[in-house]
Amino acid sequence: MKRISLFGATGTIGDNALDLMARHQGRFSLFAASAEANAEKLADIARRFNPSLLVIGDEKGRIALSAALPDFKGDILVGEQGLLQMAEQDVALNIMAIVGFAGLAPSLACAARGGALALANKEALVAAGAHLMTLAAANKTQILPVDSEHNAVFQLLQGQGGAAQPDNITLTASGGPFREFTRAAMQKVTPEQAVAHPNWSMGAKISVDSATMMNKGLELIEAHHLFAIAPDKLDAIIHPQSIVHGLVHFADGSVLAQKGSPDMRVPLAYCMAYPDRIDAGVAPLDLTAQGRLDFAAIDRAQFPCLALAEAAMRAGGAAPARLNAANEAAVAAFLENRIGFLQIAETVDAVLQKQGCNDSGDIEAVRAIDSEARAQAKAHFDTL
Ligand SMILES: NC(=O)c1ccc[n+]([C@@H]2O[C@H](COP(=O)([O-])OP(=O)(O)OC[C@H]3O[C@@H](n4cnc5c(N)ncnc54)[C@H](OP(=O)(O)O)[C@@H]3O)[C@@H](O)[C@H]2O)c1
């Protein structure tokens, strides 16, 4: 029985991980689960999976959770300290499905503990990728990428050691809901339109990131750290059907591609059962029924967030953390109808052009960079 701690259990990735646990009850048990605010859903998860530890964002949430679970015998912890304690528990696998920069500190704590970490939270790798990977290597923590594109590349690289290093890695992008929109048409799009992704069912923040293509930029930075590959050997292309998730190019001209239906249970099942394979509950992929698979270059003028992320990746230092913080602030403002869709990229660009504190590699320095860039993003909103 594999004991699992699920950070961000109440989100979309959490739903998919719990679906797999329910399908394989003799193989997985839920030891701990966290939520930020959704006490009702976390209580429901506790009733269904009987974990020993729950973590919720604040005291108000703890009171609601205790009231909803009068017979719960385990511990209920609160806030970031609670998440850090959750990361110290003796489990076979931590799944990190918290959204945003809030996932960084618990991801670092999981990386410092050893064992296996299935990492869905991409913002941790963007903000502090070198630090996270070094910590994981020093403590023999195996990082299993949950993001479908990185999971694809991880699978493709199995057994490709020594001189068989990849020449290039290509990630695919569906193009999101505005793939065929002009910039003028994007000017008027609403949060409701932006979160309605054509192929994937995801949380609000990543859905907006997919619509701006910042998501693909964050994923290139994620791949740069996960696979220790130089920025100029990484690319992203449009593939509207989301069947091919990643491609690895080798010196001899061979290009390996991983395919799967656009369902997060596919990469999650791989991470959760690794190195085995389990039934993910996904219908077999029928390529003849699927028919055509299309590929196209991404127009950086149409999707400037991708170019901004690529520039931040090449610049290194504090730039990726600043990009991530400015983007999180701008996406939150867009979802609250405070700024327009195109102003997300404008805000990130404005913040990246400002001076900021340097990255000295530790978590406190990254927190300072994050806070400073968020403040600069908010100051920029006032000028709009
Ligand atoms: N969804 C996908 O298909 C997908 C694919 C690849 C990668 N990812 C990555 O996986 C992560 C999760 O995505 P998602 O779509 O599952 O997000 P989501 O549906 O918004 O769920 C986010 C989870 O994180 C918790 N959370 C939110 N803010 C928090 C905070 N400040 N501190 C602690 N916990 C917090 C939420 O709790 P509450 O419910 O209580 O708010 C929820 O459990 C993201 O980094 C995303 O980029 C997602």
The ligand as a Gaussian input file, in Angstrom:
#p B3LYP/6-31G(d) Opt

LIG

0 1
 N       -5.352000      21.424000     -13.721000
 C       -4.517000      20.901000     -14.587000
 O       -4.916000      20.234000     -15.541000
 C       -3.019000      21.111000     -14.428000
 C       -2.158000      20.551000     -15.363000
 C       -0.796000      20.715000     -15.186000
 C       -0.291000      21.422000     -14.121000
 N       -1.156000      21.974000     -13.231000
 C       -0.610000      22.746000     -12.116000
 O       -1.073000      22.162000     -10.910000
 C       -1.314000      23.165000      -9.921000
 C       -2.748000      23.046000      -9.453000
 O       -3.605000      23.325000     -10.536000
 P       -5.185000      23.123000     -10.426000
 O       -5.708000      23.365000     -11.779000
 O       -5.482000      21.826000      -9.744000
 O       -5.564000      24.341000      -9.464000
 P       -6.934000      24.585000      -8.662000
 O       -8.015000      23.746000      -9.231000
 O       -7.118000      26.038000      -8.584000
 O       -6.601000      23.998000      -7.195000
 C       -5.619000      24.605000      -6.406000
 C       -5.464000      23.898000      -5.070000
 O       -4.501000      24.632000      -4.293000
 C       -5.141000      25.115000      -3.074000
 N       -4.632000      26.466000      -2.816000
 C       -4.982000      27.621000      -3.450000
 N       -4.294000      28.658000      -2.927000
 C       -3.533000      28.155000      -1.937000
 C       -2.623000      28.748000      -0.995000
 N       -2.372000      30.062000      -0.982000
 N       -2.016000      27.927000      -0.105000
 C       -2.261000      26.609000      -0.088000
 N       -3.112000      25.979000      -0.949000
 C       -3.727000      26.761000      -1.868000
 C       -6.639000      25.106000      -3.378000
 O       -7.402000      25.054000      -2.175000
 P       -8.930000      25.627000      -2.164000
 O       -9.725000      24.698000      -3.049000
 O       -9.336000      25.545000      -0.744000
 O       -8.846000      27.023000      -2.701000
 C       -6.733000      23.828000      -4.226000
 O       -6.701000      22.700000      -3.401000
 C       -0.993000      24.499000     -10.606000
 O        0.310000      24.900000     -10.293000
 C       -1.106000      24.197000     -12.086000
 O       -0.272000      25.020000     -12.879000
 C       -2.499000      21.831000     -13.352000

